[in-house]
Amino acid sequence: MWRAEARWWRTVGAEGEALLRQGRDGPGVVVGAVAVLSVDAWRVRAALASAARGDRAREAFDALV
């Protein structure tokens, strides 16, 4: 389940970055920015949760990269 969630967030981030690279004014840029910021927020949340549990195992951080 964790890997499926990580894969979904990677897809959201990649599509958000693609929208940002288009460089056109409009709602696509806003949606892309929100997508990229959402992915960053998910990564920070996951990293903080992992640190709070004391996880040092590599697999705990694989999804964050």
mmCIF file as Biopython writes it, N, C-alpha, C and O atoms, coordinates in Angstrom:
data_model
#
loop_
_atom_site.group_PDB
_atom_site.id
_atom_site.type_symbol
_atom_site.label_atom_id
_atom_site.label_alt_id
_atom_site.label_comp_id
_atom_site.label_asym_id
_atom_site.label_entity_id
_atom_site.label_seq_id
_atom_site.pdbx_PDB_ins_code
_atom_site.Cartn_x
_atom_site.Cartn_y
_atom_site.Cartn_z
_atom_site.occupancy
_atom_site.B_iso_or_equiv
_atom_site.auth_seq_id
_atom_site.auth_asym_id
_atom_site.pdbx_PDB_model_num
ATOM 1   N N  . MET A ? 1  ? 0.825  -1.186 0.000   1.0 0.0 1  A 1 
ATOM 2   C CA . MET A ? 1  ? 0.000  0.000  0.000   1.0 0.0 1  A 1 
ATOM 3   C C  . MET A ? 1  ? 0.874  1.256  0.000   1.0 0.0 1  A 1 
ATOM 4   O O  . MET A ? 1  ? 0.585  2.230  -0.696  1.0 0.0 1  A 1 
ATOM 5   N N  . TRP A ? 2  ? 1.953  1.214  0.798   1.0 0.0 2  A 1 
ATOM 6   C CA . TRP A ? 2  ? 2.845  2.370  0.881   1.0 0.0 2  A 1 
ATOM 7   C C  . TRP A ? 2  ? 3.441  2.698  -0.478  1.0 0.0 2  A 1 
ATOM 8   O O  . TRP A ? 2  ? 3.536  3.868  -0.851  1.0 0.0 2  A 1 
ATOM 9   N N  . ARG A ? 3  ? 3.842  1.676  -1.218  1.0 0.0 3  A 1 
ATOM 10  C CA . ARG A ? 3  ? 4.448  1.901  -2.526  1.0 0.0 3  A 1 
ATOM 11  C C  . ARG A ? 3  ? 3.441  2.450  -3.521  1.0 0.0 3  A 1 
ATOM 12  O O  . ARG A ? 3  ? 3.789  3.278  -4.363  1.0 0.0 3  A 1 
ATOM 13  N N  . ALA A ? 4  ? 2.204  2.000  -3.433  1.0 0.0 4  A 1 
ATOM 14  C CA . ALA A ? 4  ? 1.165  2.521  -4.331  1.0 0.0 4  A 1 
ATOM 15  C C  . ALA A ? 4  ? 0.931  4.001  -4.051  1.0 0.0 4  A 1 
ATOM 16  O O  . ALA A ? 4  ? 0.780  4.797  -4.978  1.0 0.0 4  A 1 
ATOM 17  N N  . GLU A ? 5  ? 0.903  4.364  -2.786  1.0 0.0 5  A 1 
ATOM 18  C CA . GLU A ? 5  ? 0.722  5.771  -2.439  1.0 0.0 5  A 1 
ATOM 19  C C  . GLU A ? 5  ? 1.910  6.602  -2.920  1.0 0.0 5  A 1 
ATOM 20  O O  . GLU A ? 5  ? 1.728  7.695  -3.456  1.0 0.0 5  A 1 
ATOM 21  N N  . ALA A ? 6  ? 3.108  6.095  -2.732  1.0 0.0 6  A 1 
ATOM 22  C CA . ALA A ? 6  ? 4.301  6.815  -3.178  1.0 0.0 6  A 1 
ATOM 23  C C  . ALA A ? 6  ? 4.305  6.971  -4.694  1.0 0.0 6  A 1 
ATOM 24  O O  . ALA A ? 6  ? 4.667  8.028  -5.211  1.0 0.0 6  A 1 
ATOM 25  N N  . ARG A ? 7  ? 3.902  5.922  -5.407  1.0 0.0 7  A 1 
ATOM 26  C CA . ARG A ? 7  ? 3.854  6.000  -6.868  1.0 0.0 7  A 1 
ATOM 27  C C  . ARG A ? 7  ? 2.825  7.049  -7.313  1.0 0.0 7  A 1 
ATOM 28  O O  . ARG A ? 7  ? 3.059  7.792  -8.266  1.0 0.0 7  A 1 
ATOM 29  N N  . TRP A ? 8  ? 1.685  7.098  -6.611  1.0 0.0 8  A 1 
ATOM 30  C CA . TRP A ? 8  ? 0.659  8.084  -6.956  1.0 0.0 8  A 1 
ATOM 31  C C  . TRP A ? 8  ? 1.183  9.501  -6.747  1.0 0.0 8  A 1 
ATOM 32  O O  . TRP A ? 8  ? 0.972  10.370 -7.592  1.0 0.0 8  A 1 
ATOM 33  N N  . TRP A ? 9  ? 1.861  9.737  -5.632  1.0 0.0 9  A 1 
ATOM 34  C CA . TRP A ? 9  ? 2.407  11.064 -5.367  1.0 0.0 9  A 1 
ATOM 35  C C  . TRP A ? 9  ? 3.492  11.427 -6.377  1.0 0.0 9  A 1 
ATOM 36  O O  . TRP A ? 9  ? 3.598  12.586 -6.778  1.0 0.0 9  A 1 
ATOM 37  N N  . ARG A ? 10 ? 4.305  10.443 -6.794  1.0 0.0 10 A 1 
ATOM 38  C CA . ARG A ? 10 ? 5.308  10.723 -7.838  1.0 0.0 10 A 1 
ATOM 39  C C  . ARG A ? 10 ? 4.639  11.144 -9.133  1.0 0.0 10 A 1 
ATOM 40  O O  . ARG A ? 10 ? 5.110  12.057 -9.810  1.0 0.0 10 A 1 
ATOM 41  N N  . THR A ? 11 ? 3.540  10.482 -9.481  1.0 0.0 11 A 1 
ATOM 42  C CA . THR A ? 11 ? 2.802  10.824 -10.694 1.0 0.0 11 A 1 
ATOM 43  C C  . THR A ? 11 ? 2.221  12.233 -10.595 1.0 0.0 11 A 1 
ATOM 44  O O  . THR A ? 11 ? 2.309  13.017 -11.540 1.0 0.0 11 A 1 
ATOM 45  N N  . VAL A ? 12 ? 1.635  12.544 -9.459  1.0 0.0 12 A 1 
ATOM 46  C CA . VAL A ? 12 ? 1.081  13.887 -9.254  1.0 0.0 12 A 1 
ATOM 47  C C  . VAL A ? 12 ? 2.185  14.928 -9.391  1.0 0.0 12 A 1 
ATOM 48  O O  . VAL A ? 12 ? 1.990  15.957 -10.037 1.0 0.0 12 A 1 
ATOM 49  N N  . GLY A ? 13 ? 3.339  14.669 -8.792  1.0 0.0 13 A 1 
ATOM 50  C CA . GLY A ? 13 ? 4.454  15.617 -8.881  1.0 0.0 13 A 1 
ATOM 51  C C  . GLY A ? 13 ? 4.958  15.789 -10.300 1.0 0.0 13 A 1 
ATOM 52  O O  . GLY A ? 13 ? 5.236  16.909 -10.731 1.0 0.0 13 A 1 
ATOM 53  N N  . ALA A ? 14 ? 5.079  14.693 -11.028 1.0 0.0 14 A 1 
ATOM 54  C CA . ALA A ? 14 ? 5.568  14.776 -12.408 1.0 0.0 14 A 1 
ATOM 55  C C  . ALA A ? 14 ? 4.580  15.538 -13.294 1.0 0.0 14 A 1 
ATOM 56  O O  . ALA A ? 14 ? 4.985  16.362 -14.114 1.0 0.0 14 A 1 
ATOM 57  N N  . GLU A ? 15 ? 3.306  15.266 -13.128 1.0 0.0 15 A 1 
ATOM 58  C CA . GLU A ? 15 ? 2.310  15.975 -13.932 1.0 0.0 15 A 1 
ATOM 59  C C  . GLU A ? 15 ? 2.237  17.446 -13.546 1.0 0.0 15 A 1 
ATOM 60  O O  . GLU A ? 15 ? 2.048  18.308 -14.403 1.0 0.0 15 A 1 
ATOM 61  N N  . GLY A ? 16 ? 2.387  17.731 -12.255 1.0 0.0 16 A 1 
ATOM 62  C CA . GLY A ? 16 ? 2.396  19.129 -11.809 1.0 0.0 16 A 1 
ATOM 63  C C  . GLY A ? 16 ? 3.583  19.889 -12.379 1.0 0.0 16 A 1 
ATOM 64  O O  . GLY A ? 16 ? 3.449  21.034 -12.810 1.0 0.0 16 A 1 
ATOM 65  N N  . GLU A ? 17 ? 4.753  19.241 -12.379 1.0 0.0 17 A 1 
ATOM 66  C CA . GLU A ? 17 ? 5.933  19.887 -12.949 1.0 0.0 17 A 1 
ATOM 67  C C  . GLU A ? 17 ? 5.773  20.098 -14.447 1.0 0.0 17 A 1 
ATOM 68  O O  . GLU A ? 17 ? 6.227  21.112 -14.977 1.0 0.0 17 A 1 
ATOM 69  N N  . ALA A ? 18 ? 5.139  19.165 -15.133 1.0 0.0 18 A 1 
ATOM 70  C CA . ALA A ? 18 ? 4.898  19.316 -16.576 1.0 0.0 18 A 1 
ATOM 71  C C  . ALA A ? 18 ? 3.990  20.512 -16.840 1.0 0.0 18 A 1 
ATOM 72  O O  . ALA A ? 18 ? 4.207  21.265 -17.790 1.0 0.0 18 A 1 
ATOM 73  N N  . LEU A ? 19 ? 2.978  20.683 -16.004 1.0 0.0 19 A 1 
ATOM 74  C CA . LEU A ? 19 ? 2.096  21.847 -16.160 1.0 0.0 19 A 1 
ATOM 75  C C  . LEU A ? 19 ? 2.856  23.151 -15.932 1.0 0.0 19 A 1 
ATOM 76  O O  . LEU A ? 19 ? 2.624  24.142 -16.623 1.0 0.0 19 A 1 
ATOM 77  N N  . LEU A ? 20 ? 3.757  23.142 -14.966 1.0 0.0 20 A 1 
ATOM 78  C CA . LEU A ? 20 ? 4.544  24.348 -14.697 1.0 0.0 20 A 1 
ATOM 79  C C  . LEU A ? 20 ? 5.505  24.667 -15.835 1.0 0.0 20 A 1 
ATOM 80  O O  . LEU A ? 20 ? 5.757  25.836 -16.127 1.0 0.0 20 A 1 
ATOM 81  N N  . ARG A ? 21 ? 6.040  23.635 -16.477 1.0 0.0 21 A 1 
ATOM 82  C CA . ARG A ? 21 ? 6.998  23.846 -17.566 1.0 0.0 21 A 1 
ATOM 83  C C  . ARG A ? 21 ? 6.352  24.411 -18.824 1.0 0.0 21 A 1 
ATOM 84  O O  . ARG A ? 21 ? 7.047  24.958 -19.680 1.0 0.0 21 A 1 
ATOM 85  N N  . GLN A ? 22 ? 5.044  24.288 -18.948 1.0 0.0 22 A 1 
ATOM 86  C CA . GLN A ? 22 ? 4.376  24.821 -20.137 1.0 0.0 22 A 1 
ATOM 87  C C  . GLN A ? 22 ? 4.557  26.327 -20.240 1.0 0.0 22 A 1 
ATOM 88  O O  . GLN A ? 22 ? 4.634  26.875 -21.339 1.0 0.0 22 A 1 
ATOM 89  N N  . GLY A ? 23 ? 4.623  26.991 -19.103 1.0 0.0 23 A 1 
ATOM 90  C CA . GLY A ? 23 ? 4.922  28.412 -19.083 1.0 0.0 23 A 1 
ATOM 91  C C  . GLY A ? 23 ? 3.813  29.315 -19.589 1.0 0.0 23 A 1 
ATOM 92  O O  . GLY A ? 23 ? 4.030  30.510 -19.789 1.0 0.0 23 A 1 
ATOM 93  N N  . ARG A ? 24 ? 2.642  28.768 -19.796 1.0 0.0 24 A 1 
ATOM 94  C CA . ARG A ? 24 ? 1.520  29.587 -20.249 1.0 0.0 24 A 1 
ATOM 95  C C  . ARG A ? 24 ? 0.764  30.123 -19.046 1.0 0.0 24 A 1 
ATOM 96  O O  . ARG A ? 24 ? 0.673  29.469 -18.007 1.0 0.0 24 A 1 
ATOM 97  N N  . ASP A ? 25 ? 0.227  31.316 -19.203 1.0 0.0 25 A 1 
ATOM 98  C CA . ASP A ? 25 ? -0.624 31.849 -18.153 1.0 0.0 25 A 1 
ATOM 99  C C  . ASP A ? 25 ? -1.945 31.101 -18.169 1.0 0.0 25 A 1 
ATOM 100 O O  . ASP A ? 25 ? -2.425 30.675 -19.220 1.0 0.0 25 A 1 
ATOM 101 N N  . GLY A ? 26 ? -2.513 30.951 -17.009 1.0 0.0 26 A 1 
ATOM 102 C CA . GLY A ? 26 ? -3.804 30.296 -16.942 1.0 0.0 26 A 1 
ATOM 103 C C  . GLY A ? 26 ? -3.917 29.331 -15.783 1.0 0.0 26 A 1 
ATOM 104 O O  . GLY A ? 26 ? -3.030 29.241 -14.935 1.0 0.0 26 A 1 
ATOM 105 N N  . PRO A ? 27 ? -5.012 28.619 -15.764 1.0 0.0 27 A 1 
ATOM 106 C CA . PRO A ? 27 ? -5.265 27.730 -14.631 1.0 0.0 27 A 1 
ATOM 107 C C  . PRO A ? 27 ? -4.316 26.530 -14.568 1.0 0.0 27 A 1 
ATOM 108 O O  . PRO A ? 27 ? -4.124 25.972 -13.487 1.0 0.0 27 A 1 
ATOM 109 N N  . GLY A ? 28 ? -3.728 26.122 -15.670 1.0 0.0 28 A 1 
ATOM 110 C CA . GLY A ? 28 ? -2.799 24.997 -15.667 1.0 0.0 28 A 1 
ATOM 111 C C  . GLY A ? 28 ? -1.591 25.244 -14.785 1.0 0.0 28 A 1 
ATOM 112 O O  . GLY A ? 28 ? -1.124 24.340 -14.092 1.0 0.0 28 A 1 
ATOM 113 N N  . VAL A ? 29 ? -1.089 26.458 -14.812 1.0 0.0 29 A 1 
ATOM 114 C CA . VAL A ? 29 ? 0.072  26.816 -13.983 1.0 0.0 29 A 1 
ATOM 115 C C  . VAL A ? 29 ? -0.308 26.766 -12.507 1.0 0.0 29 A 1 
ATOM 116 O O  . VAL A ? 29 ? 0.473  26.300 -11.677 1.0 0.0 29 A 1 
ATOM 117 N N  . VAL A ? 30 ? -1.490 27.240 -12.186 1.0 0.0 30 A 1 
ATOM 118 C CA . VAL A ? 30 ? -1.945 27.221 -10.792 1.0 0.0 30 A 1 
ATOM 119 C C  . VAL A ? 30 ? -2.124 25.779 -10.313 1.0 0.0 30 A 1 
ATOM 120 O O  . VAL A ? 30 ? -1.700 25.428 -9.212  1.0 0.0 30 A 1 
ATOM 121 N N  . VAL A ? 31 ? -2.754 24.949 -11.143 1.0 0.0 31 A 1 
ATOM 122 C CA . VAL A ? 31 ? -2.948 23.541 -10.778 1.0 0.0 31 A 1 
ATOM 123 C C  . VAL A ? 31 ? -1.596 22.848 -10.624 1.0 0.0 31 A 1 
ATOM 124 O O  . VAL A ? 31 ? -1.415 22.052 -9.703  1.0 0.0 31 A 1 
ATOM 125 N N  . GLY A ? 32 ? -0.651 23.138 -11.508 1.0 0.0 32 A 1 
ATOM 126 C CA . GLY A ? 32 ? 0.679  22.553 -11.411 1.0 0.0 32 A 1 
ATOM 127 C C  . GLY A ? 32 ? 1.384  22.962 -10.129 1.0 0.0 32 A 1 
ATOM 128 O O  . GLY A ? 32 ? 2.017  22.132 -9.476  1.0 0.0 32 A 1 
ATOM 129 N N  . ALA A ? 33 ? 1.279  24.230 -9.766  1.0 0.0 33 A 1 
ATOM 130 C CA . ALA A ? 33 ? 1.910  24.708 -8.534  1.0 0.0 33 A 1 
ATOM 131 C C  . ALA A ? 33 ? 1.295  24.049 -7.306  1.0 0.0 33 A 1 
ATOM 132 O O  . ALA A ? 33 ? 2.010  23.660 -6.383  1.0 0.0 33 A 1 
ATOM 133 N N  . VAL A ? 34 ? -0.018 23.923 -7.293  1.0 0.0 34 A 1 
ATOM 134 C CA . VAL A ? 34 ? -0.699 23.275 -6.164  1.0 0.0 34 A 1 
ATOM 135 C C  . VAL A ? 34 ? -0.287 21.809 -6.076  1.0 0.0 34 A 1 
ATOM 136 O O  . VAL A ? 34 ? -0.076 21.290 -4.980  1.0 0.0 34 A 1 
ATOM 137 N N  . ALA A ? 35 ? -0.172 21.145 -7.208  1.0 0.0 35 A 1 
ATOM 138 C CA . ALA A ? 35 ? 0.235  19.740 -7.214  1.0 0.0 35 A 1 
ATOM 139 C C  . ALA A ? 35 ? 1.642  19.579 -6.652  1.0 0.0 35 A 1 
ATOM 140 O O  . ALA A ? 35 ? 1.879  18.708 -5.814  1.0 0.0 35 A 1 
ATOM 141 N N  . VAL A ? 36 ? 2.571  20.404 -7.103  1.0 0.0 36 A 1 
ATOM 142 C CA . VAL A ? 36 ? 3.958  20.305 -6.630  1.0 0.0 36 A 1 
ATOM 143 C C  . VAL A ? 36 ? 4.046  20.620 -5.135  1.0 0.0 36 A 1 
ATOM 144 O O  . VAL A ? 36 ? 4.762  19.938 -4.401  1.0 0.0 36 A 1 
ATOM 145 N N  . LEU A ? 37 ? 3.331  21.634 -4.686  1.0 0.0 37 A 1 
ATOM 146 C CA . LEU A ? 37 ? 3.343  21.970 -3.260  1.0 0.0 37 A 1 
ATOM 147 C C  . LEU A ? 37 ? 2.693  20.874 -2.422  1.0 0.0 37 A 1 
ATOM 148 O O  . LEU A ? 37 ? 3.123  20.615 -1.299  1.0 0.0 37 A 1 
ATOM 149 N N  . SER A ? 38 ? 1.667  20.233 -2.956  1.0 0.0 38 A 1 
ATOM 150 C CA . SER A ? 38 ? 1.018  19.134 -2.240  1.0 0.0 38 A 1 
ATOM 151 C C  . SER A ? 38 ? 1.965  17.955 -2.076  1.0 0.0 38 A 1 
ATOM 152 O O  . SER A ? 38 ? 2.007  17.329 -1.016  1.0 0.0 38 A 1 
ATOM 153 N N  . VAL A ? 39 ? 2.717  17.653 -3.115  1.0 0.0 39 A 1 
ATOM 154 C CA . VAL A ? 39 ? 3.691  16.564 -3.041  1.0 0.0 39 A 1 
ATOM 155 C C  . VAL A ? 39 ? 4.768  16.894 -2.013  1.0 0.0 39 A 1 
ATOM 156 O O  . VAL A ? 39 ? 5.169  16.036 -1.226  1.0 0.0 39 A 1 
ATOM 157 N N  . ASP A ? 40 ? 5.230  18.131 -2.024  1.0 0.0 40 A 1 
ATOM 158 C CA . ASP A ? 40 ? 6.235  18.531 -1.029  1.0 0.0 40 A 1 
ATOM 159 C C  . ASP A ? 40 ? 5.686  18.400 0.389   1.0 0.0 40 A 1 
ATOM 160 O O  . ASP A ? 40 ? 6.389  17.934 1.285   1.0 0.0 40 A 1 
ATOM 161 N N  . ALA A ? 41 ? 4.445  18.804 0.594   1.0 0.0 41 A 1 
ATOM 162 C CA . ALA A ? 41 ? 3.832  18.693 1.919   1.0 0.0 41 A 1 
ATOM 163 C C  . ALA A ? 41 ? 3.722  17.233 2.342   1.0 0.0 41 A 1 
ATOM 164 O O  . ALA A ? 41 ? 3.946  16.906 3.507   1.0 0.0 41 A 1 
ATOM 165 N N  . TRP A ? 42 ? 3.377  16.350 1.397   1.0 0.0 42 A 1 
ATOM 166 C CA . TRP A ? 42 ? 3.289  14.921 1.718   1.0 0.0 42 A 1 
ATOM 167 C C  . TRP A ? 42 ? 4.656  14.376 2.122   1.0 0.0 42 A 1 
ATOM 168 O O  . TRP A ? 42 ? 4.764  13.602 3.073   1.0 0.0 42 A 1 
ATOM 169 N N  . ARG A ? 43 ? 5.692  14.780 1.403   1.0 0.0 43 A 1 
ATOM 170 C CA . ARG A ? 43 ? 7.039  14.307 1.727   1.0 0.0 43 A 1 
ATOM 171 C C  . ARG A ? 43 ? 7.481  14.775 3.098   1.0 0.0 43 A 1 
ATOM 172 O O  . ARG A ? 43 ? 8.074  14.010 3.858   1.0 0.0 43 A 1 
ATOM 173 N N  . VAL A ? 44 ? 7.198  16.024 3.418   1.0 0.0 44 A 1 
ATOM 174 C CA . VAL A ? 44 ? 7.574  16.554 4.738   1.0 0.0 44 A 1 
ATOM 175 C C  . VAL A ? 44 ? 6.811  15.817 5.833   1.0 0.0 44 A 1 
ATOM 176 O O  . VAL A ? 44 ? 7.394  15.451 6.853   1.0 0.0 44 A 1 
ATOM 177 N N  . ARG A ? 45 ? 5.512  15.597 5.633   1.0 0.0 45 A 1 
ATOM 178 C CA . ARG A ? 45 ? 4.712  14.877 6.614   1.0 0.0 45 A 1 
ATOM 179 C C  . ARG A ? 45 ? 5.256  13.466 6.829   1.0 0.0 45 A 1 
ATOM 180 O O  . ARG A ? 45 ? 5.387  13.008 7.964   1.0 0.0 45 A 1 
ATOM 181 N N  . ALA A ? 46 ? 5.566  12.792 5.745   1.0 0.0 46 A 1 
ATOM 182 C CA . ALA A ? 46 ? 6.097  11.426 5.846   1.0 0.0 46 A 1 
ATOM 183 C C  . ALA A ? 46 ? 7.456  11.410 6.537   1.0 0.0 46 A 1 
ATOM 184 O O  . ALA A ? 46 ? 7.732  10.518 7.340   1.0 0.0 46 A 1 
ATOM 185 N N  . ALA A ? 47 ? 8.298  12.378 6.235   1.0 0.0 47 A 1 
ATOM 186 C CA . ALA A ? 47 ? 9.617  12.434 6.862   1.0 0.0 47 A 1 
ATOM 187 C C  . ALA A ? 47 ? 9.502  12.720 8.359   1.0 0.0 47 A 1 
ATOM 188 O O  . ALA A ? 47 ? 10.217 12.123 9.164   1.0 0.0 47 A 1 
ATOM 189 N N  . LEU A ? 48 ? 8.606  13.630 8.730   1.0 0.0 48 A 1 
ATOM 190 C CA . LEU A ? 48 ? 8.426  13.941 10.151  1.0 0.0 48 A 1 
ATOM 191 C C  . LEU A ? 48 ? 7.834  12.754 10.909  1.0 0.0 48 A 1 
ATOM 192 O O  . LEU A ? 48 ? 8.238  12.472 12.037  1.0 0.0 48 A 1 
ATOM 193 N N  . ALA A ? 49 ? 6.882  12.064 10.294  1.0 0.0 49 A 1 
ATOM 194 C CA . ALA A ? 49 ? 6.293  10.889 10.940  1.0 0.0 49 A 1 
ATOM 195 C C  . ALA A ? 49 ? 7.342  9.792  11.116  1.0 0.0 49 A 1 
ATOM 196 O O  . ALA A ? 49 ? 7.392  9.130  12.152  1.0 0.0 49 A 1 
ATOM 197 N N  . SER A ? 50 ? 8.162  9.612  10.110  1.0 0.0 50 A 1 
ATOM 198 C CA . SER A ? 50 ? 9.210  8.599  10.187  1.0 0.0 50 A 1 
ATOM 199 C C  . SER A ? 50 ? 10.237 8.959  11.264  1.0 0.0 50 A 1 
ATOM 200 O O  . SER A ? 50 ? 10.682 8.092  12.017  1.0 0.0 50 A 1 
ATOM 201 N N  . ALA A ? 51 ? 10.604 10.217 11.332  1.0 0.0 51 A 1 
ATOM 202 C CA . ALA A ? 51 ? 11.567 10.659 12.336  1.0 0.0 51 A 1 
ATOM 203 C C  . ALA A ? 51 ? 10.986 10.531 13.748  1.0 0.0 51 A 1 
ATOM 204 O O  . ALA A ? 51 ? 11.703 10.188 14.688  1.0 0.0 51 A 1 
ATOM 205 N N  . ALA A ? 52 ? 9.704  10.803 13.889  1.0 0.0 52 A 1 
ATOM 206 C CA . ALA A ? 52 ? 9.071  10.702 15.199  1.0 0.0 52 A 1 
ATOM 207 C C  . ALA A ? 52 ? 9.039  9.255  15.691  1.0 0.0 52 A 1 
ATOM 208 O O  . ALA A ? 52 ? 9.128  9.000  16.892  1.0 0.0 52 A 1 
ATOM 209 N N  . ARG A ? 53 ? 8.912  8.313  14.757  1.0 0.0 53 A 1 
ATOM 210 C CA . ARG A ? 53 ? 8.925  6.901  15.125  1.0 0.0 53 A 1 
ATOM 211 C C  . ARG A ? 53 ? 10.343 6.391  15.348  1.0 0.0 53 A 1 
ATOM 212 O O  . ARG A ? 53 ? 10.538 5.307  15.899  1.0 0.0 53 A 1 
ATOM 213 N N  . GLY A ? 54 ? 11.320 7.161  14.927  1.0 0.0 54 A 1 
ATOM 214 C CA . GLY A ? 54 ? 12.702 6.744  15.067  1.0 0.0 54 A 1 
ATOM 215 C C  . GLY A ? 54 ? 13.159 5.808  13.967  1.0 0.0 54 A 1 
ATOM 216 O O  . GLY A ? 54 ? 14.167 5.118  14.118  1.0 0.0 54 A 1 
ATOM 217 N N  . ASP A ? 55 ? 12.418 5.777  12.845  1.0 0.0 55 A 1 
ATOM 218 C CA . ASP A ? 55 ? 12.791 4.906  11.726  1.0 0.0 55 A 1 
ATOM 219 C C  . ASP A ? 55 ? 14.090 5.378  11.105  1.0 0.0 55 A 1 
ATOM 220 O O  . ASP A ? 55 ? 14.244 6.541  10.730  1.0 0.0 55 A 1 
ATOM 221 N N  . ARG A ? 56 ? 15.005 4.456  11.012  1.0 0.0 56 A 1 
ATOM 222 C CA . ARG A ? 56 ? 16.274 4.744  10.342  1.0 0.0 56 A 1 
ATOM 223 C C  . ARG A ? 56 ? 16.459 3.833  9.135   1.0 0.0 56 A 1 
ATOM 224 O O  . ARG A ? 56 ? 17.435 3.967  8.397   1.0 0.0 56 A 1 
ATOM 225 N N  . ALA A ? 57 ? 15.546 2.927  8.935   1.0 0.0 57 A 1 
ATOM 226 C CA . ALA A ? 57 ? 15.670 1.976  7.834   1.0 0.0 57 A 1 
ATOM 227 C C  . ALA A ? 57 ? 15.539 2.702  6.500   1.0 0.0 57 A 1 
ATOM 228 O O  . ALA A ? 57 ? 14.783 3.666  6.378   1.0 0.0 57 A 1 
ATOM 229 N N  . ARG A ? 58 ? 16.265 2.240  5.526   1.0 0.0 58 A 1 
ATOM 230 C CA . ARG A ? 58 ? 16.266 2.879  4.218   1.0 0.0 58 A 1 
ATOM 231 C C  . ARG A ? 58 ? 14.891 2.907  3.586   1.0 0.0 58 A 1 
ATOM 232 O O  . ARG A ? 58 ? 14.526 3.901  2.958   1.0 0.0 58 A 1 
ATOM 233 N N  . GLU A ? 59 ? 14.116 1.840  3.734   1.0 0.0 59 A 1 
ATOM 234 C CA . GLU A ? 59 ? 12.813 1.800  3.093   1.0 0.0 59 A 1 
ATOM 235 C C  . GLU A ? 59 ? 11.863 2.867  3.633   1.0 0.0 59 A 1 
ATOM 236 O O  . GLU A ? 59 ? 10.905 3.240  2.956   1.0 0.0 59 A 1 
ATOM 237 N N  . ALA A ? 60 ? 12.116 3.357  4.839   1.0 0.0 60 A 1 
ATOM 238 C CA . ALA A ? 60 ? 11.277 4.408  5.377   1.0 0.0 60 A 1 
ATOM 239 C C  . ALA A ? 60 ? 11.432 5.705  4.602   1.0 0.0 60 A 1 
ATOM 240 O O  . ALA A ? 60 ? 10.518 6.529  4.567   1.0 0.0 60 A 1 
ATOM 241 N N  . PHE A ? 61 ? 12.598 5.884  3.977   1.0 0.0 61 A 1 
ATOM 242 C CA . PHE A ? 61 ? 12.851 7.120  3.257   1.0 0.0 61 A 1 
ATOM 243 C C  . PHE A ? 61 ? 12.794 6.975  1.741   1.0 0.0 61 A 1 
ATOM 244 O O  . PHE A ? 61 ? 12.871 7.975  1.027   1.0 0.0 61 A 1 
ATOM 245 N N  . ASP A ? 62 ? 12.660 5.759  1.239   1.0 0.0 62 A 1 
ATOM 246 C CA . ASP A ? 62 ? 12.646 5.537  -0.197  1.0 0.0 62 A 1 
ATOM 247 C C  . ASP A ? 62 ? 11.543 6.310  -0.896  1.0 0.0 62 A 1 
ATOM 248 O O  . ASP A ? 62 ? 11.764 6.854  -1.978  1.0 0.0 62 A 1 
ATOM 249 N N  . ALA A ? 63 ? 10.374 6.369  -0.308  1.0 0.0 63 A 1 
ATOM 250 C CA . ALA A ? 63 ? 9.243  7.041  -0.944  1.0 0.0 63 A 1 
ATOM 251 C C  . ALA A ? 63 ? 9.430  8.543  -0.968  1.0 0.0 63 A 1 
ATOM 252 O O  . ALA A ? 63 ? 8.767  9.236  -1.739  1.0 0.0 63 A 1 
ATOM 253 N N  . LEU A ? 64 ? 10.307 9.049  -0.152  1.0 0.0 64 A 1 
ATOM 254 C CA . LEU A ? 64 ? 10.486 10.494 -0.078  1.0 0.0 64 A 1 
ATOM 255 C C  . LEU A ? 64 ? 11.410 11.030 -1.156  1.0 0.0 64 A 1 
ATOM 256 O O  . LEU A ? 64 ? 11.471 12.239 -1.375  1.0 0.0 64 A 1 
ATOM 257 N N  . VAL A ? 65 ? 12.109 10.169 -1.814  1.0 0.0 65 A 1 
ATOM 258 C CA . VAL A ? 65 ? 13.077 10.597 -2.819  1.0 0.0 65 A 1 
ATOM 259 C C  . VAL A ? 65 ? 12.448 10.684 -4.172  1.0 0.0 65 A 1 
ATOM 260 O O  . VAL A ? 65 ? 13.119 11.030 -5.144  1.0 0.0 65 A 1 
#
